[in-house]
Amino acid sequence: MKTLEPCTLVIYGAGGDLARRKLIPGLFRLDIANRLPEQMVIMSCGRKPWSREQWVAEVLAMLQTQYPPEVIAHSFERFSARLHYHASPPDDPDAYVRLQKTLEDNPSIPPNMIFYMSVRPAEFPAIIDKLGNVGLLKEHNGWRRVVIEKPFGYDLLSAQSLQASLYKHLNEPQIFRIDHYLGKGTVQNVMVFRFANILLEPLWNHHYIDHVQISHSETLGVEGRAGYFEGSGALRDMIQSHLLQLLALVAMEPPVSMNAEHLRDEKVKALKAIRPIPQNAVHAHAFRGQYGSGNIGGGAVPGYLEEPGVAADSSTETYAALKLFVDNWRWSGVPFYLRTGKRMAESASAIYIRFKNPPQDLLKHTRRDPAHPNWIMLGIQPDDCLKIELQVKVPGLDVHTRTISLDATYHRKGDEKFDAYEGLLLDVIQGDHSLFLRIDEVEAAWRVVDPILKVWSMERDFINNYPAGSWGPRGTYRLFDRDDQFWRHSLNLDGADLQAY
Ligand SMILES: NC(=O)c1ccc[n+]([C@@H]2O[C@H](COP(=O)([O-])OP(=O)(O)OC[C@H]3O[C@@H](n4cnc5c(N)ncnc54)[C@H](OP(=O)(O)O)[C@@H]3O)[C@@H](O)[C@H]2O)c1
């Protein structure tokens, strides 16, 4: 375990949803695990005029919803000593100067500083500009790091202009663009699985892999976040960031080392190798849908258009599926199918890798059904696991085959489980960029989805519907290259209910 330099974490938007549910509880857990630097200070900035005492009471209330009373009784006192609050009302022109004085004139506040932007994206440039103007981003007596929440831009152009506004005050090594998906253990396990096991490398290419599916489905709808989702949609919200990152991890070449720049160089190469989708080919490569009313978990749920805050004629997609090709030597001709949806039949995230059939079907006469190919599957959530499907002989006098699933689930009883944000917060404190996005990665990902966004934004008259609680709209099968390729909905053998939609 590395010894960590003392630092000050300044959280903008500390009273918001993300800070309440993830950041503050995550910091508390890291403190309990003795993973925070001893002299670390947590300075929360919000628009409300709270005193320090009021803020500490707020934090206690946040933690009480996630931790049992005995844990709070044991650990809150030490944690609360780290907590400070700075009121930054929008009409106060001196708020940033006061913050600069509080942070820089107080010897008990460590001069290494992290500024976490847990505010709506529209606020990022103005806050950074003000911090820069009062000199708080200059590295004269300690390092300065800035964490930018997702989404980074709304399309390629807006991402580039946000970037230009950051570069006025910051250098690239000071910027940590977060994609919390990369903090999940299984996502990191994609790299371990590929690069710590020689077994797979000879098979990991177009000679043996038929296609790759990367899927994220949710049973939840917009859950009171219609305002955000109406301006985003499923393609921006999930595919541009999280699912393309997963694709990059599956498709990338082995890096020279696990050093952040080597890793990110290879991810960028994979993203840049994705074949551009011209606007006239969008329909052949992308499919969108919007949920109607239906049933989830035995209860009736409203359709997207009936959700509060959604425009009656909204064509925002709650489901998006893409077919992409990574045009390089390794992946030539292998389709990568990406799909995400809200109000789907189940909540699950997984990578499904389907292998080709053997060149000769020597056991054809032993079965009635088509051959079942090999699959390697990485469950991300809720099952954090790894499974491989193989053919074996059914015991008995005759040669019949059966598919079995090798379950290489790697969690053991007693293994520590941390939330993605906890690991990422620690990485920022340590200055490790490996799991954060470099600007060229972000740009490459926007280049992939931009033509689709443009076409969809022009075609507002019609969007495919799917009932809540289903696996998405009928018709997405037209993305598949061949009749024997279908969406896989489950990691389980009995759930290998491959369906045509
Ligand atoms: N929530 C999630 O699960 C989630 C997941 C992934 C990414 N994110 C990203 O994380 C960021 C925060 O999301 P959120 O859901 O927490 O949003 P939120 O609930 O709207 O919270 C934003 C907070 O920022 C405060 N704020 C706004 N402008 C400020 C300023 N100039 N100075 C200080 N505080 C300011 C707001 O204060 P008021 O209360 O006074 O308005 C509010 O408390 C967004 O960029 C979002 O895209 C969120």
Ligand as a Chemical Component Dictionary entry (heavy atoms), coordinates in Angstrom:
data_LIG
# 
_chem_comp.id                   LIG 
_chem_comp.type                 NON-POLYMER 
_chem_comp.pdbx_formal_charge   0 
_chem_comp.three_letter_code    LIG 
# 
loop_
_chem_comp_atom.comp_id 
_chem_comp_atom.atom_id 
_chem_comp_atom.alt_atom_id 
_chem_comp_atom.type_symbol 
_chem_comp_atom.charge 
_chem_comp_atom.model_Cartn_x 
_chem_comp_atom.model_Cartn_y 
_chem_comp_atom.model_Cartn_z 
_chem_comp_atom.pdbx_ordinal 
LIG N1  N1  N 0  -26.132 11.325 -9.773  1  
LIG C1  C1  C 0  -25.516 10.336 -10.347 2  
LIG O1  O1  O 0  -25.751 9.155  -10.077 3  
LIG C2  C2  C 0  -24.459 10.613 -11.378 4  
LIG C3  C3  C 0  -23.862 9.530  -12.053 5  
LIG C4  C4  C 0  -22.861 9.781  -12.984 6  
LIG C5  C5  C 0  -22.470 11.078 -13.226 7  
LIG N2  N2  N 1  -23.068 12.115 -12.572 8  
LIG C6  C6  C 0  -22.624 13.488 -12.860 9  
LIG O2  O2  O 0  -22.260 14.088 -11.631 10 
LIG C7  C7  C 0  -22.570 15.477 -11.655 11 
LIG C8  C8  C 0  -23.461 15.802 -10.463 12 
LIG O3  O3  O 0  -24.671 15.079 -10.613 13 
LIG P1  P1  P 0  -25.807 15.091 -9.507  14 
LIG O4  O4  O 0  -26.780 14.064 -9.925  15 
LIG O5  O5  O -1 -25.226 15.033 -8.148  16 
LIG O6  O6  O 0  -26.455 16.547 -9.745  17 
LIG P2  P2  P 0  -27.357 17.363 -8.727  18 
LIG O7  O7  O 0  -28.099 16.473 -7.824  19 
LIG O8  O8  O 0  -28.105 18.333 -9.587  20 
LIG O9  O9  O 0  -26.300 18.138 -7.829  21 
LIG C9  C9  C 0  -25.539 19.191 -8.285  22 
LIG C10 C10 C 0  -25.179 20.041 -7.086  23 
LIG O10 O10 O 0  -24.320 21.068 -7.521  24 
LIG C11 C11 C 0  -24.666 22.246 -6.818  25 
LIG N3  N3  N 0  -24.144 23.388 -7.580  26 
LIG C12 C12 C 0  -24.529 23.836 -8.786  27 
LIG N4  N4  N 0  -23.800 24.895 -9.142  28 
LIG C13 C13 C 0  -22.918 25.121 -8.153  29 
LIG C14 C14 C 0  -21.902 26.080 -7.944  30 
LIG N5  N5  N 0  -21.645 27.030 -8.844  31 
LIG N6  N6  N 0  -21.184 26.005 -6.805  32 
LIG C15 C15 C 0  -21.419 25.052 -5.887  33 
LIG N7  N7  N 0  -22.390 24.119 -6.034  34 
LIG C16 C16 C 0  -23.127 24.157 -7.148  35 
LIG C17 C17 C 0  -26.171 22.195 -6.742  36 
LIG O11 O11 O 0  -26.591 23.018 -5.720  37 
LIG P3  P3  P 0  -28.131 23.450 -5.524  38 
LIG O12 O12 O 0  -28.710 22.306 -4.727  39 
LIG O13 O13 O 0  -28.046 24.706 -4.775  40 
LIG O14 O14 O 0  -28.732 23.579 -6.895  41 
LIG C18 C18 C 0  -26.388 20.719 -6.430  42 
LIG O15 O15 O 0  -26.321 20.476 -5.044  43 
LIG C19 C19 C 0  -23.216 15.744 -13.002 44 
LIG O16 O16 O 0  -22.230 16.191 -13.891 45 
LIG C20 C20 C 0  -23.715 14.388 -13.439 46 
LIG O17 O17 O 0  -23.792 14.275 -14.841 47 
LIG C21 C21 C 0  -24.057 11.902 -11.651 48 
# 
loop_
_chem_comp_bond.comp_id 
_chem_comp_bond.atom_id_1 
_chem_comp_bond.atom_id_2 
_chem_comp_bond.value_order 
_chem_comp_bond.pdbx_ordinal 
LIG N1  C1  SING 1  
LIG C1  O1  DOUB 2  
LIG C1  C2  SING 3  
LIG C2  C3  SING 4  
LIG C2  C21 DOUB 5  
LIG C3  C4  DOUB 6  
LIG C4  C5  SING 7  
LIG C5  N2  DOUB 8  
LIG N2  C6  SING 9  
LIG N2  C21 SING 10 
LIG C6  O2  SING 11 
LIG C6  C20 SING 12 
LIG O2  C7  SING 13 
LIG C7  C8  SING 14 
LIG C7  C19 SING 15 
LIG C8  O3  SING 16 
LIG O3  P1  SING 17 
LIG P1  O4  DOUB 18 
LIG P1  O5  SING 19 
LIG P1  O6  SING 20 
LIG O6  P2  SING 21 
LIG P2  O7  DOUB 22 
LIG P2  O8  SING 23 
LIG P2  O9  SING 24 
LIG O9  C9  SING 25 
LIG C9  C10 SING 26 
LIG C10 O10 SING 27 
LIG C10 C18 SING 28 
LIG O10 C11 SING 29 
LIG C11 N3  SING 30 
LIG C11 C17 SING 31 
LIG N3  C12 SING 32 
LIG N3  C16 SING 33 
LIG C12 N4  DOUB 34 
LIG N4  C13 SING 35 
LIG C13 C14 SING 36 
LIG C13 C16 DOUB 37 
LIG C14 N5  SING 38 
LIG C14 N6  DOUB 39 
LIG N6  C15 SING 40 
LIG C15 N7  DOUB 41 
LIG N7  C16 SING 42 
LIG C17 O11 SING 43 
LIG C17 C18 SING 44 
LIG O11 P3  SING 45 
LIG P3  O12 DOUB 46 
LIG P3  O13 SING 47 
LIG P3  O14 SING 48 
LIG C18 O15 SING 49 
LIG C19 O16 SING 50 
LIG C19 C20 SING 51 
LIG C20 O17 SING 52 
# 
